[in-house]
Amino acid sequence: SSHAGASSCSVEKGSCLIGAFKPLRAAIGEEKMHVAILAGDGVGPEVVAEARRVLEALHLPQMQFEDGLVGGAAYKASGHPLPEETLQLARRADAILFGAVGDPDCDNLERHLRPEQAILGLRSALKLFANLRPAKLFPELADASALRPEIAKEIDLVIIRELNGDVYFGEKGFRTTADGYRQGYDVMSYDEQEVRRIARVGFETARARDGRLCSVDKANVLETSQLWRDVVIETAKDYPDISLSHMYVDNAAMQLVRNPGQFDVIVTGNLFGDILSDQASMCAGSIGMLPSASLDDGKKGLYEPIHGSAPDIAGQGKANPLATMLSAAMMLRYSLDLPEHADKIEAAVAAALADGARSPDLGGSMTTAQMGDAVLGKL
């Protein structure tokens, strides 16, 4: 479908905001769609509220919402950032719309009780191993990018980040050295099955786009990365139609600024993907613009903006809700098999931007709710 203010949405690169990835769920028809709403902390409730308004404006009677506490809000209410009832809610749901977690009041808690452990726990418990983070510059936001417009306009890529391994889930702790010094450690590790699984997501995504996959690692110094590179090369034998390249992560960070147009799909580990996708967001205008999907093997997804809880602006109406709205569009497309409604949201966002809607991060002064109103008006 094509809409004013946005390109038609198909599987070709550049033809829609999200890029291409086949729907991961069979058609639901008129069956009930159960969406868990986990707004979280800081600006999370503000941006999720606007995304929910957009979803409700689509008038889908089969879509049902159920709210749950997560992060610092959950800890303050129940003593744990991921209460059992929230985890069970997430398990029951067809899809999860997530805001953000992080609360300065909880910074001194034991690590397993900190708000950020909630999102790690959800990824692990639900086996959400593949994180898709598309980055594409809206033409109207060329002046908001940190890059020169002629460079920024070339940004149209997807970063595929592995979510269940790496230093975030490896053995970690504190100890004292033989010399009496405090030492912290976090073990980075991947097994070949984990690498092969995420590599296939990268290859399939590249196949649906421009046929180019760049695997990012640090194989010159890390054994984990050497295994990563070896397994990606082995997996490439099943995808002779895909052009595979490799890049060290430090060079990839430089190239995202120097020449982002060279990338189509990037596949990388948990730590490197976390960093590179935030960098890509600023190249594309603002971290408040980039959505993401965290997917399992095809049945469920967790959808969230890539930004954090931003406690410094929480409650002030300054947060940009567009990334959360676009995450909701990804949810409709990938978990709920409603691509035509996803198109409508993306087109409405593009049209609102074309009419000059700007939150503070985009150089404007519109509040979170006013940005929501602007998109709803176009929808």
C-alpha positions in Angstrom: 0.0 0.0 0.0 1.1 3.5 -0.6 0.2 6.6 1.4 0.8 10.3 1.1 4.1 11.2 2.8 5.6 7.7 2.7 6.9 5.3 0.2 5.0 2.1 -0.5 5.9 -0.7 1.8 7.3 -3.9 0.4 10.3 -6.2 0.8 12.6 -4.0 -1.2 15.3 -1.9 0.4 14.3 1.7 0.9 10.7 1.1 0.2 9.5 1.4 3.8 10.8 2.7 7.0 11.3 -0.7 8.7 13.0 -2.5 5.9 12.1 -6.1 5.0 11.4 -9.1 7.2 8.8 -11.6 6.6 5.9 -11.7 9.1 6.8 -14.1 11.8 3.3 -15.3 12.7 0.6 -17.0 10.7 -2.5 -14.9 9.9 -4.6 -14.4 13.0 -7.8 -13.3 11.3 -10.4 -12.3 13.8 -8.9 -14.2 16.8 -8.2 -12.1 19.8 -4.8 -10.4 19.9 -3.4 -10.1 23.4 -0.9 -7.3 23.8 1.0 -6.8 27.0 1.8 -3.2 27.8 4.9 -2.8 30.0 5.5 0.9 30.2 8.3 0.8 32.8 10.1 3.8 34.2 11.0 7.4 33.4 9.6 8.5 30.0 8.4 5.0 29.3 4.8 5.6 30.4 4.6 8.8 28.5 5.8 7.4 25.1 3.9 4.2 25.5 0.7 6.1 26.2 1.0 7.9 22.8 1.7 4.6 21.0 -1.3 3.1 22.7 -3.5 6.0 21.5 -2.4 5.3 18.0 -3.1 1.6 18.2 -6.6 2.3 19.7 -7.3 4.7 16.8 -7.0 1.8 14.4 -10.2 0.4 15.9 -9.2 -3.2 16.0 -11.7 -4.8 18.3 -9.8 -8.1 18.4 -6.8 -6.3 20.0 -6.8 -6.5 23.8 -4.4 -4.7 26.1 -3.2 -5.7 29.5 -0.8 -3.6 31.6 2.0 -4.9 33.8 4.6 -3.4 36.1 8.3 -3.7 35.1 11.6 -2.2 36.1 12.0 0.3 38.9 8.2 0.8 39.1 7.8 -3.0 39.7 10.6 -3.1 42.3 9.0 -0.3 44.3 5.6 -2.0 44.2 6.7 -5.6 44.7 10.4 -5.8 45.5 11.5 -7.2 42.2 12.0 -5.6 38.7 10.4 -8.5 36.9 7.6 -9.9 39.1 6.3 -13.3 38.4 2.9 -11.9 37.4 4.5 -9.7 34.8 6.5 -12.6 33.4 3.4 -14.7 33.1 1.6 -11.8 31.4 4.4 -11.6 28.9 4.3 -15.4 28.3 0.5 -15.3 27.6 0.7 -12.3 25.3 0.9 -12.5 21.5 3.2 -9.5 21.6 4.7 -7.0 24.1 4.9 -3.3 23.8 7.7 -2.1 26.1 8.7 1.4 27.2 12.0 1.8 29.1 13.5 0.8 32.4 15.9 2.6 34.6 15.4 4.6 37.9 18.2 6.5 39.7 16.5 5.6 43.0 17.5 2.0 42.3 21.1 2.5 41.3 22.5 1.2 44.6 20.5 -2.0 44.7 22.1 -5.3 44.2 22.5 -5.9 40.5 19.8 -8.6 40.3 17.3 -6.1 41.7 18.1 -3.2 39.4 15.5 -2.1 36.9 17.6 -3.1 33.9 17.5 -6.7 34.9 13.8 -6.8 33.9 14.5 -6.4 30.2 17.4 -8.9 30.4 15.1 -11.3 32.2 12.4 -11.0 29.6 14.8 -11.6 26.7 16.2 -14.7 28.4 12.9 -16.2 29.6 11.1 -15.6 26.3 14.1 -16.6 24.2 14.1 -13.3 22.4 17.4 -13.8 20.6 17.2 -11.5 17.6 17.0 -7.8 17.9 16.1 -5.9 14.7 17.0 -2.2 14.7 16.3 -0.4 11.5 17.9 3.0 10.8 16.6 5.1 8.0 16.6 8.9 7.7 13.3 10.6 7.1 14.1 13.2 4.5 12.4 15.9 6.7 15.0 15.2 9.4 18.1 15.6 7.4 19.0 18.7 9.4 18.6 16.8 12.7 21.3 14.3 11.9 24.8 14.8 13.3 26.1 14.1 9.8 26.2 16.3 6.7 22.9 16.0 4.8 24.5 14.4 1.7 25.9 11.6 3.9 22.9 11.2 6.2 20.5 10.8 3.4 22.3 7.5 2.5 21.3 5.8 5.8 19.1 2.8 5.1 20.2 -0.2 7.1 19.2 -2.8 9.7 21.3 -3.8 12.6 20.7 -7.4 13.7 21.9 -7.7 17.3 22.1 -11.1 19.2 20.3 -10.7 22.5 20.8 -13.8 24.6 24.6 -14.1 25.0 27.8 -12.1 25.3 29.0 -10.3 28.4 25.4 -9.4 29.4 24.7 -13.0 30.2 28.1 -14.4 30.9 29.6 -15.2 34.3 30.2 -12.0 36.2 31.2 -10.7 39.6 33.8 -9.1 41.9 36.9 -10.6 43.4 40.1 -9.5 45.0 43.4 -10.1 43.3 46.5 -11.7 44.9 47.8 -8.1 45.4 44.6 -7.1 47.3 43.1 -5.0 44.5 39.3 -5.1 43.7 38.6 -6.7 40.3 35.4 -6.9 38.3 34.9 -9.4 35.6 32.3 -10.2 32.9 32.8 -13.2 30.7 32.1 -12.9 26.9 31.1 -16.1 25.3 29.1 -17.6 22.4 28.7 -21.1 21.3 28.4 -22.0 17.6 24.7 -22.7 17.7 24.0 -19.2 19.1 26.1 -17.6 16.4 24.6 -19.7 13.6 21.0 -18.9 14.7 21.6 -15.1 14.6 23.6 -15.3 11.4 20.7 -16.9 9.6 18.5 -14.0 10.7 21.1 -11.7 9.2 21.3 -13.6 5.9 17.5 -13.9 5.6 17.1 -10.2 6.3 19.8 -9.3 3.7 18.1 -11.6 1.2 14.9 -9.6 1.6 16.7 -6.3 1.2 19.7 -5.5 -1.0 21.6 -8.8 -0.5 24.5 -7.5 1.5 25.5 -8.6 5.0 28.3 -7.2 7.1 29.3 -9.2 10.1 30.9 -7.1 12.8 33.3 -8.6 15.4 36.7 -8.1 17.0 38.3 -11.3 15.7 41.8 -9.8 15.8 41.9 -9.9 19.6 38.9 -11.9 20.9 38.5 -15.7 20.7 34.8 -15.3 21.0 34.8 -13.1 17.8 37.0 -15.6 16.0 34.4 -18.3 16.6 31.8 -15.8 15.5 33.5 -15.1 12.2 34.2 -18.8 11.5 30.6 -19.8 12.0 29.3 -16.9 10.0 31.5 -17.9 7.1 30.3 -21.5 7.4 26.7 -20.4 7.4 27.3 -18.3 4.3 27.6 -21.5 2.3 23.8 -21.8 2.5 23.4 -18.3 1.1 25.4 -18.0 -2.1 23.3 -15.1 -3.3 24.3 -12.9 -0.4 27.4 -10.8 -0.4 29.2 -11.3 3.0 31.8 -8.9 4.4 33.5 -8.7 7.8 34.5 -5.6 9.8 36.1 -5.0 13.1 33.8 -3.2 15.5 36.0 -0.1 15.9 36.2 0.3 12.1 32.4 -0.2 11.8 31.8 2.6 14.3 34.0 4.9 12.2 32.4 3.8 8.9 28.9 4.5 10.2 29.9 8.1 10.4 32.1 8.3 7.4 30.0 6.3 4.9 26.8 4.8 6.3 25.4 4.2 2.9 27.8 1.3 2.4 25.8 -0.8 4.9 22.6 -2.8 4.1 22.4 -5.3 7.0 24.8 -5.6 9.9 24.8 -8.7 12.2 26.8 -8.5 15.4 26.9 -9.6 19.1 25.0 -8.2 22.0 27.6 -5.7 23.3 28.7 -4.4 19.9 25.1 -4.2 18.6 24.0 -2.2 21.6 26.6 0.4 21.0 26.4 0.6 17.2 22.7 0.8 17.0 22.7 3.9 19.4 25.3 5.4 17.2 23.2 4.7 14.1 20.2 6.4 15.7 22.0 9.7 16.0 23.2 9.4 12.4 19.6 9.1 11.4 18.5 12.2 13.4 17.7 11.2 17.0 17.6 8.3 19.3 13.9 9.2 19.8 13.2 8.0 16.2 14.4 4.5 16.1 12.2 1.5 16.9 13.2 -2.1 17.6 11.9 -5.6 17.6 13.2 -8.4 19.8 12.1 -11.7 18.3 12.1 -15.4 19.2 11.9 -18.2 16.6 8.7 -16.8 15.1 5.9 -16.8 17.7 6.4 -13.7 19.8 8.1 -10.3 19.8 8.9 -7.5 22.3 8.8 -4.1 20.7 10.4 -1.0 22.2 12.1 2.3 21.3 15.9 1.9 21.5 16.2 4.9 23.9 16.4 4.6 27.7 14.2 5.9 30.5 15.7 9.4 30.4 14.9 10.3 34.0 16.2 13.8 33.6 13.2 14.7 31.4 10.6 12.3 32.8 7.2 13.8 33.5 8.1 17.0 31.5 6.4 16.1 28.2 9.7 16.4 26.4 10.1 12.8 25.2 9.7 12.0 21.5 7.1 9.2 21.2 7.7 8.5 17.5 10.1 5.6 18.1 7.5 3.9 20.3 4.8 4.4 17.7 7.1 2.9 15.0 7.8 0.0 17.4 4.1 -0.5 17.6 4.0 -0.6 13.8 6.7 -3.3 13.8 4.5 -5.2 16.3 1.6 -5.1 13.9 3.7 -6.2 11.0 5.8 -9.0 12.5 3.8 -10.5 15.4 0.2 -9.7 14.6 0.3 -10.0 10.8 -1.4 -6.7 10.2 1.0 -5.0 7.7 -1.6 -2.7 6.2 -2.2 -1.1 9.7 1.6 -0.9 10.2 1.8 1.0 6.9 -0.8 3.5 8.2 1.1 4.3 11.3 4.4 4.7 9.4 2.7 6.9 6.8 1.1 9.0 9.6 4.5 9.6 11.3 6.1 10.6 8.0 3.2 12.9 7.2 3.3 14.6 10.6 7.1 15.2 10.2 6.5 16.6 6.7 4.1 19.1 8.3 6.7 20.2 10.7 5.9 18.2 13.9 9.1 18.4 16.0 9.8 17.4 19.6 12.8 19.0 21.4 15.2 16.3 20.4 14.4 17.2 16.8 14.9 20.9 17.3 11.2 21.7 18.0 9.1 22.5 21.0 6.1 20.2 20.8 5.3 18.1 23.8 5.0 14.4 23.9 1.2 14.6 23.7 1.3 17.2 20.9 3.5 14.9 18.8 0.9 12.2 19.5 -1.9 14.5 18.4 0.0 15.3 15.2 0.3 11.7 14.2 -3.3 10.9 15.2 -4.4 13.8 13.0 -2.7 12.3 10.0 -3.9 8.7 10.9 
